[in-house]
């Protein structure tokens, strides 16, 4: 017979891993152990664990797997030290963390068939302890939760959501990073052409990851040329080396000090990414960014770079009146006005230009994507179809070529009848 009071005392006595004591599974478990309506609580426990299993691909003992998952994904003072590769050996912090791990691993070994009134739901409890998810391919091994394995895990992967996600957005309302469950899976193999641009982008990023000086980058060029796709491919290429992407909107630039405060203490490298960056004359958010890029009172953290894409080389809208040299109408500070508007672009150490593809380059991209997607047509057939498609669409670009191939795949499927 299990000691229910010991289980409750263990949950309530967690210190370093106190976040886990407040997790939904613990709330449900406390109801199971203390309420008279045990069957309702057991049903809630079953529904919760099944949902987690199907979302995360857990199999086997779901209760143990979920508790172990909470242990390795928790963000606390101990796991943050591990993320930053700090030596915790012999510290009091390690001793307290070890005590909590002991409590949680003992709790994870709970025999669900011995919980109060579980005899009325014996089939369900036994199923939870030997579960097979619908998506068998998503099965994951049980996490190792001895203290040495936990330290190594956080050294390599970070902690909290940083260990789970590679791409984040910033929530202004929560003042927190929000992980993206299903980021774009694009890789550099999917990008055809622009080899020199991609190599320059990768080279700067590799310097950053290896602790060498690296530059903020502005990617400029016509729409649909692969600027944002190149940045997303970086994360898929280098996330195992500790790279993370934080995508923010232009409106959130004023919140960059708060965002950088979240990133500064982390033991990973971050690219803060702004897509389609441009400002109209009356927008002043660029002043915040310019200050952070260079010369602000609080410098940019060493573990952060800014990458931005823009269709304008000069990010801030420039009017002809800014260049007016007629002394009767010109601003007496015309040069200052012009320099102010050009200065943000200059603060990006590297500008990479993605030019609009020539007809030959456009056809090459279309043929390459068609071959990658198994389209069995001759090069000339693909070329003629791609050029016809472009005439009715939005001009020659990598995006247009991709849209053409996606349409061609469906047309070929209909024609072949399979």
N, C-alpha and C positions, 0 to 999 in steps of 0.2 A: 504494500500500500504506500502511495506517495505521500510525503509530508507537505500538505498544501500550505501550511503556515511558513515553512522554510522557503517554499517557492515565492510566496508573497514578500517575505522579508528580503529575499535576495533581490527581487525587482526594485524594491523601495530603497535598498542600500547602495545602488549603483552610484558612482561618483564621476569618474572620468567619462564613462559611457552613459551618462544620465539621459542623453537624447533618446536612447533606446527604451528607457523606462516610460517615455511618453509616446512611443509608437502605438499605432492602432492595434497591433497584435497584443500588446500588453494590456491595453484597455479591455479588450475582449476577454483575454485570459483572466483578468481580475474578476470580471463578471462570472466567468465559469467557476472560479474558485470560491466566490463569496455570495453569489445571488441564489435565491431559492428557485428562480426560473432558469435552471441550468440548461435545459434542453434548447431554449431559444438562443442562449449564448453559445452553445455548442454548434448550433446550426449557423450562427453568424461566423464562428471560427472556421467552419468548413467552407462557407462561401468565400470568405476573405482569402484563405490559403489557396483555394482552387483558382481564383482570379489572378493571384500573384504567380501561380505556377504556369498558367497559360500565357501570361504577359511576359514572364521572364524565362520561361523554358525550364523551370525546376522539375525534377523528377525524384522518385524515391521518397524519402521521409521529408515531406513538405515543411513541417514545423521546424525540423533541424536545419533544413536548407535556408529557410527564411531568416531564422535567428542568425545563422552564420553569415548570410548576406548582409544583415544589419551591422554585424561586427566589422566586416571588411569595408563597408561603405560609409561608416560613421566619420563625421568630421568633428574632431575635438582637439584639445591642446596637445595630446600625445600624438595623434595621427598627423597633425600639422608639423610637429617636429620631425616625424619620420619622413613626411613628404619633402621636407627641406634637407634631408640627409643629415640631421643632427644626431650626434652620438648620445643615445639615451641609456647606454649600459651603466648599471650601478646607480641610477638615479632613483629618487623617491617617486618620480612620475612613472617610471617603469613598474615599480612595485605596486602602485595604485592601479595602473592599467592591468597588470597581471591579475590582481584580485578581482577586478570586474570581469575579465575574460573567463576566469574560473567559474564565476557565478553564472555567466551566460552560457558557457559550454555545458555546464551541469543542467541548466534549464532546457537547453536544446535537446538533451537526451530524454526529455519527458516522454513517458509511455502514454500516448493519448487515450489508449483503451482503459487506462486507470483513472481518468479524470472523473469528477462527480457526475453520476447518471449517464456515463458514456455507454453503459450496457444497453441503453435504449437506442443508441446510434452506433452500435458496434461495427456494422459494415462500413459506415462512413469513416469512423476513426481508423479502421484498418486500411481503408483506401488511402487516407491521407498519409499513412506511413509507408505506402508502397505505390506511389502515384505514377501513372504513365500519361504525359501530356499528349494532346491531339497532335501537335507538331513534334513528332519524335526527333526530327533533326535538330531541334532547338535544345535538346537535353544538355544540361551542364553538370560537370562533376561537383561534388560537395566541396565547399571552400575549406581550405586548411586554416584552422583558427588557433594554432599554437602561436605563442608570442613572437617567435623568431620568424615564422611565415608571415605574420601580420606586418612586422617591421619591413621585411623585404618587399611585400606587396605595395606598401605605401611609398617606399623608396622609389619603386619603379613606376607606379601608376598614379601617385597622388592620393588624396583622400576626399571623402564626401562626393559631391557631384562631379568634381574634377576627375575622379577615377572612373566615372561611369560614362560621361559625355565628352565629346571632342569639340562640339559647337554649342555656343551659348548665345542667348539674347539677354539684354538687360531690361529688367522690369522696373520702371520708374516708380510704380506704386509700392512695390515690395522692397525697393532699394536692394535688389539681389540679382544674381545671375540665375537664369532659367535654362536648363539643359534642353537641347533639341533632340527629341526621341529618334527622328528619322531624317538625318541630314542628307544632303545631296551626295550621292556615291561616286560622283565623277572623278576620274583619274586622269593623269597626264596621257595615258594611252588613248583616251577618248578625244584628246585635243590634237587636231591635225594642223600642221603649219605653225607659224609664230615660234619657231624653235629658239631663236636667239633671245626673244623676250622671255620665254619660259625659263631658259637657262639662267638668265640674269636674275629672275625672281627666285629661283631655287638656290642660286649661289649665295644671295644675300641672306636668305632664310637659314641656310646651313651654317653660315658664319654666326648668326644669332644663336642658333641651337648649341653651337660649340663654344660659346662664351667670348667670341670675338666681336669687335665693334661692327655694328650693322646699321643700315639706314632705313628710315621711314620711306615708303614707296608710294608714288602716285602712278596709277595705270590709266592712261588716257587713250582715247580713240573712238572710232565710230561705234554705234550701238551694235550689239550682236557679234562682236569680234572675239569674244572669249576672255574678256578682262576678269569678270567675276568668277567665271568657271576656273580660271587659272588659280585664283586665290583659294577656292574651295578644294581644288585638287591638291594644293599644298597640305591642307589639314589631313586629308586621307592618306597622303604620302608619309607625313612626319609625325602623326599623333602618337605613334609608339615611342618616339624620341622625346615626348613631353610637350609637344606643341598643341595649343588650344586656340580656338577662334572665338572672339566675342564680337558679335555683329550689333552695331548700334545705328540708330537713325540720326539724321541731321539734327532733329529737334532735341536729341539727347546729348549733343555736344556740350551744352552748358552743364551737364551733369558729370562730365569726365572726371573732375576731382573726386567725386564719390565712387565712380567706377574704378579709378586707379587705386583708391584706398582699399578696395576689395582685392585687387590683383597683386599689390605690392608685397604682401607677406607670403604669397604662395610660392611653392617650389617648382612650378611649371613655367613655361614660356608662353606668352600670349600675344596674338596679333589682334589688335582692336581694329575692326574692319568697318568701313563706311562705304556703302555702294551708292553709285550715282551721285557723287558729292558735287554740289554747286550751290551758289548763293546769289540771290537777287541783291540789288543795291541796298535795299532797306533792311536786310537781314544781318544781324551782328554776331551770330553764333561763331562765325569764323574767328573772331577775336579771342575766344576762349581756347580754340584749338591752336591758333598761332602761338599763343603764350606757352602752351604745354609742349608744342613741338620743339620750341627752342626759347630759352631765356626766361621762363617763368620762375617765380620765386620758389616754387616747389617743383623740382625736376621730375622728368618722366622716369618711372622705375626701370631698372636695368632689365627686368624680365618682360618688358612690353615694347612692341613696335606698333606703329600706325601704318596700315595699308588702306588706300582708298582708290576707288575707281571714279572716273569722270569722263563725260563726253566733251568737256572743255579743258583745254590746256591751262587756261586762266580760270580758276575755279570761281572767282567772284566776277559777276557780270560787270563788264566794262562798257561805258558809253562813250560816244564820240566826243561828248562835251568834256570828258575827262582829259582829252588831248587838245582841247581848244587853246590855241595860242593867241587869239585875238585879245589884246590887252584890255579892250573895252568891255568884254563880257567874261573873260576867263577868270576862274578862281585864282587868286594870287598865289595859292599853294597848289597849282595844277600838278606839279611834279610829285608833291607829297601825296596827293590824292591817288595818282596813278601808281606810285610805289606801294602804297598801302594795299591796293587791290591786287597787286601782283605778288605781294610778299608771302601769302599763304602757300602758293604753289612752290615758291623758292624754299620753303621750310622743309619740304620733302626732299631728302638727300638724293633720291633717285627718281627720275621720271622715265617710265617705260611706255613707249608708244605702240599701240596696236592699230596699224593702218587698215583701211578698207581693202579687202582682197581684190586682186586683179581677176579678170574672167578666168585665166588659167589657174590661179590659186583657188578660186571658188570651185571650179570643176574638180580640182585635185582633192579638196576637202570632201566634196559630195561622193566621189568615187571611193575614197578611203573609208568614209562612214558606211557606205553601201556594202563594201567588202566585209567590214567589221560585223555587220548585221546579216551576213549570209545571203545577200541578194545576188542571184545568179543571172546577171545580165552582162553584156559586153561593156567595156569602158565607153565605147562610142554611144551605146544606147543610154547609159547613165548620163553621159555628157549632154546629149540632146534633151533628155527629159528634165535634167537639172536646169538648163538654160530656159526651157519653156516655163518651168515652175517659177523661176526668178522674175520673169517678165510680169507675172500676175501677182507678185508678192511685194516685199518691202526692200528690194535691192539686194545686192550680193553681200553676204556675210556668212560667218560660220553658223549663226543661228538659222538663217534661211536654208542653208545646206542641211542642217539637222532636221528641220521641219519637212524639207523635201523628202529625205530618206525615210522619216517616220510615215509619211503618206505613201511613199513607194512600197514600203513593207506591206501595208494593208492592200494596196492595189495588186501586188504580186500574189498575196494570199487568196484574194478573190478570184484572180485569173486562174490559179492552179487548183482551186477548189479544195484546199486543205488548211 
